[in-house]
Amino acid sequence: MRYDCVIIGGGLSGLTCGIRLAETGASVAVISTGMSALHFSSGSIDLFGYNGEGRTVYRPFEFLDEFVGSNPRHPYALCGARQVREALFYFRGQLDLEGIELYNNDESNHFHVTTLGTLKPTFFSQRSVFNEKIRLAFEKKSMIAALNFEGYRDFYPELAVINLRRNVLFRNIEIITGKIVYPDYGDPQRNPFEYRSVDIARIFDTERYLEELAVQIRNAASGAAFAAMPAFLGISNFKRHHKLLQELTGLLIYEIPTLPPSILGMRIDNALKSRFASLGGVYIAGDTVTGGSISGERLESVVTENGGGSALSAGSFVLATGSFFSGGLVSEFSRVREPVLDLKVYSDAERSRWYAPEFFPRRGHPFLEYGVETDERLNPKTGDGRRVKNLYCTGALLPYYNPIKEGSGGGVAVSTGYRAAELILEGNS
Ligand SMILES: Cc1cc2nc3c(=O)[nH]c(=O)nc-3n(C[C@H](O)[C@H](O)[C@H](O)COP(=O)(O)OP(=O)(O)OC[C@H]3O[C@@H](n4cnc5c(N)ncnc54)[C@H](O)[C@@H]3O)c2cc1C
């Protein structure tokens, strides 16, 4: 089978790249082993949250303009600040076509609340996490009700509220906690099942209990302007349910990302896959690329675990297999390697320098900055030093940035995926 482009890895980066290519009429296949990091993420897209000293970055694009000049190997520098912006707003436009509205605070970061009640700077959030009404109500210091569903074990509003109250931004804001009973849950003390957010979201999607829940939420919120709840307003019909619940309760309904699986992240994953399919893209799920054939400076074809030995060939390839978390990088006792093509990896030969002794070190863990080394065109080199000119590496697989320390994971995945597509299109024109 031959395609214009084969993308290995169907996460945020691979799918952004695939959509950009498929919309030009290119034949594109994405092959992906399993769930991507989106199922674990907050569903907000971070651009640049913290500078090198751990201080919050308030205006990320302004920050980037200078940052890329002094950090030429950073993935954002490989894209260029202008293309990072172009990529992010392109991404927002694509999600919009699938019914997911992403909101930003003009040129500034906004904060979203985590399950533990800490605040995290981010650039794009879904409507139930950030919009103009939420911003204004927060500025007015309106009362907040942090609510949970009785028996749901992945969110503890009392703990979240302790942390929120410690935050200077929440000074003089009244926060109460409350419980609502999910009608299908039965007796939470005797319930033999552990409901995860995804189970509850699926029940929400049926819309069966919306009115009943609205009454409970209104009562539990007793006078608050916001009802902040774990994010499970549905996976497919969330937009309608959010609107309906707000109308029925008269409250701003705020979604807090839950422990995985993250409904907010799953919505983005579904939307990207749906957009890719609607453009004619082929998504091969549940298969793993195990190797490829490189001839001279070109990758000719790849083989997969389930392909029965038949090769997939293409004019260009994108490797978007993620970091250690998704199997894009593998650590052995004394080396870090890239398992599909054994590409040249940036890492440290000395294992004891891979991590810092503290759990949350200020300077971050070094292993988070390891990855497949590329040139400025995102082309990697093989282990024996040959440059592969029709292979582009993107996303969490790339080195020289730290998604946790910087708060930049989503932004890097989107912008390098987009950048690879632009380079491929330039090469074809
Ligand atoms: C727990 C967690 C929470 C995060 N939260 C946030 C957040 O709130 N906001 C934010 O902006 N960023 C967040 N990030 C970072 C951001 O989500 C990731 O950097 C980004 O999603 C990475 O996208 P990716 O496409 O590069 O890789 P991934 O999402 O890791 O996708 C890689 C895909 O490749 C597949 N794959 C791997 N090897 C092969 C193979 N050989 N053949 C075929 N397929 C293969 C994997 O199965 C996977 O589906 C978080 C990351 C993690 C791990």
The ligand as a Gaussian input file, in Angstrom:
#p B3LYP/6-31G(d) Opt

LIG

0 1
 C       -0.096000      12.602000      31.990000
 C        0.105000      13.749000      31.048000
 C       -0.664000      14.901000      31.213000
 C       -0.488000      15.988000      30.348000
 N       -1.276000      17.107000      30.484000
 C       -1.159000      18.120000      29.599000
 C       -2.012000      19.259000      29.652000
 O       -2.863000      19.351000      30.506000
 N       -1.856000      20.239000      28.725000
 C       -0.907000      20.170000      27.739000
 O       -0.797000      21.086000      26.917000
 N       -0.094000      19.108000      27.674000
 C       -0.207000      18.096000      28.562000
 N        0.621000      16.997000      28.483000
 C        1.589000      16.972000      27.403000
 C        0.911000      16.717000      26.073000
 O       -0.330000      16.064000      26.267000
 C        1.785000      15.828000      25.260000
 O        3.047000      16.432000      25.174000
 C        1.207000      15.677000      23.860000
 O       -0.112000      15.216000      23.909000
 C        2.100000      14.711000      23.141000
 O        1.518000      14.420000      21.912000
 P        2.254000      13.459000      20.897000
 O        1.303000      13.301000      19.765000
 O        3.616000      13.953000      20.626000
 O        2.455000      12.076000      21.649000
 P        1.439000      11.079000      22.370000
 O        0.208000      11.770000      22.778000
 O        2.231000      10.402000      23.399000
 O        1.013000      10.072000      21.210000
 C        1.891000       9.139000      20.675000
 C        1.082000       8.046000      20.043000
 O        1.962000       7.194000      19.326000
 C        1.587000       5.837000      19.516000
 N        2.780000       5.011000      19.268000
 C        3.921000       4.908000      20.011000
 N        4.781000       4.060000      19.422000
 C        4.185000       3.618000      18.273000
 C        4.572000       2.727000      17.224000
 N        5.762000       2.121000      17.223000
 N        3.695000       2.483000      16.205000
 C        2.486000       3.093000      16.193000
 N        2.064000       3.955000      17.154000
 C        2.902000       4.215000      18.179000
 C        1.103000       5.809000      20.954000
 O        0.265000       4.696000      21.181000
 C        0.361000       7.148000      21.050000
 O       -0.979000       7.007000      20.663000
 C        0.478000      15.913000      29.329000
 C        1.245000      14.765000      29.167000
 C        1.059000      13.683000      30.011000
 C        1.897000      12.461000      29.804000

